[in-house]
Amino acid sequence: MARRNKTMKAKLRRKTKHGNQKSQEHLFHFLCSLGQGHARAEHPILLDQEALHDIRTAPHQLLGKALGRCLDAFLIRLTPDTGSWGRFDLSGAVWGVAIAASNCLLPLLSPQDRGIETAPSQDQNGSASDLVAEFTHALIDTLPPARTLHEILTYHALLDIPAQTIPDLPPGRSELMQRLIHLSPMTALCHLHLHTPPGLIPLSVEMLPGWKDRATDPAPWADAEDWLNTLIPLTEQPSLARFLRQRWLTLPETGPACRNLGLLLESLRRQGNLRDFILEFYESYDYLCGQNIRTIRSGTYRHWPLLDKIERLLHTGGESDAGMEAAIRLNWLGHEYFLKFHALTQIIRDEGRVPTDYSHLNPGWIPALRPFLQFTEWSASQPEMGPVEFVSK
């Protein structure tokens, strides 16, 4: 009997070792796909505590090389000399981020799917639960947020491409990806059209009607200030500042994108000493998105097409109860779009004019933005309907 038990334990060790090897192979292929510019995950990576510890502390050397190529593929977009960022001294948490990102891309799996040999767990209704989601949620709970520059760059190299799949992911997988982005400040800044950072929620409650009950837990960040303070060093790196500006200029001008970018720029403005970083974005936006319109009566004036959409939304009125309710939602949406320009309006207000030290900031911003201010000024002390006006057409 003792000999039989020893034989069974040896088989179990071989089986576990083989499973860990396969998991590292799956992770290797996922990292290689990121290095080639796309995200591909074909197999779940489910590890016990011992196997996860082994990968975190002593990953196979080929995994290290694959991670290096993935990181270089991102760094080359910042500067031609990837070595200028120095030697990356990273914790084993990066492997947890990589495993979680890979699992997020998998379709919903049942315990009977190939590759899952663990006995199925049961939810409250007695149905088999998704083991990939259970494992990945538990894994993310153990991961620290990226705080140092090297951690921020590495987390983003692992998450930038996977984050782009959020619109195509099923709800459970999308929730996992959102949790990962919350750990990666750079990724959050690059995907503001898909992710609302919890660090922006307090300002949303202050500035947006209808957001009073949307407070969220900032953990693992201490609070919104903790998250914002981690962003400041990114704005001080010229290559990173340029990269972020380019990403923001290519964001689709949807309601969430305009709202989140506007909240971010206003949050940074309130931090102080970031005037140049903020105005460089608005100068670039003016240069790329502004249009010179010629009219016989008024001559040439500067126009920004997004303001047309904002005007239609803010001036929408309604007569019936249903129409009034729909109009309120559209008015609020217009308010969210206009937040994209809020930080600029505050700088203009404080300085008494459009800043003249940025040559591509057109003075036409003042007459263009002024008519909207009466519809979008908001503070939490006002009655909820205070800033909304209706115009019948």
Secondary structure, DSSP 8 states (H G I E B T S, - for coil): -HHHHHHHHHHHHHHHHHHHHHHHHHHHHHHHHHHTTS----S-----HHHHHHHHHS--HHHHHHHHHHHHHHHTTT-S-GGGG------THHHHHHHHHHHHTS----TTSTT--S---B-TTS-B--HHHHHHHHHHHT-----SHHHHHHHHHHHHHHHTTGGGS-HHHHHHHHHHHHH-HHHHHHTTTT---GGGHHHHHHHSTT-TT-----TTSSSHHHHHHHHHHHHTSHHHHHHHHHHHHHS---HHHHHHHHHHHHHHHHHSS-HHHHHHHHHHHHHHH-EEEEETTTEEEEE-THHHHHHHHHT---SSHHHHHHHHHHHHHHHHHHGGGHHHHHHHHHHTS--TTSTTS-TTHHHHHHHHHHHH---TTS-TTTT------
